[in-house]
Amino acid sequence: MKVIAFERNLQGTGASRRLRNAGKTPGIVYGVGAEPQLIEIDHNALWHALKKEAFHSSILDLEVAGKSQQVLLRDVQYHPFRQLVLHVDFQRVDPSKKIHTKVPLHFMNQETNPAVKLGGAIISHVLAEIEVQCLPGQLPEFLEVDLARIEAGQSLHAKDITLPAGVTLVPHVEAENPVVASAPVPAGAQAAAEGEEAPAAE
């Protein structure tokens, strides 16, 4: 995805307020051994881009003064109640160095899961994203979590996710191996199932 930005010379609250009044959002680009660069971006274009999942989890081509650089979106500050982006931070990436970033999870095959269709289980998505490390060129837009075979009462963990080549979980996620999705059976459904089984037992 390409982002067009312009150099910004003035700093401070007053300058930022004037920018926002003119339909621009102040921002900064930092990292990879270069000086931080102050930028401004068209607010409406940025607002629409921020609604796209890929904008938050992909390597972006940021063009400033005709020069393009590869960046990751690192922080967005929103106004507490107005539809307004107050500030945006981008971090430059080095194509030869691994990055740590969060990638969205897309849950697949939930509707066809037997535990849901037949067992009364309700699948709960515990995490919406997970932190991985990889070279910038290997960064996936999202990771698929296959829910086809999760059984009633079971959970899927981070290590159960199939990762693309070159992509690994960051060490603390690998160590913790958090639950990504679970399939609990509600008490009501369990009681009903036990009630049906009771006469057969007699």
Secondary structure, DSSP 8 states (H G I E B T S, - for coil): -EEEEEE----SHHHHHHHHHTTEEEEEEEETTEEEEEEEEEHHHHHHHHTSHHHHHS-EEEEETTEEEEEEEEEEEE-SSSS-EEEEEEEE--TTS-EEEEEEEEEE--TT-HHHHTT----EE--SEEEEEE-GGG--S-EEEE-TT--TT-EEEGGGS---TT-EE-HHHHHH--EEEE----HHHHHHHHHHHHHHH-
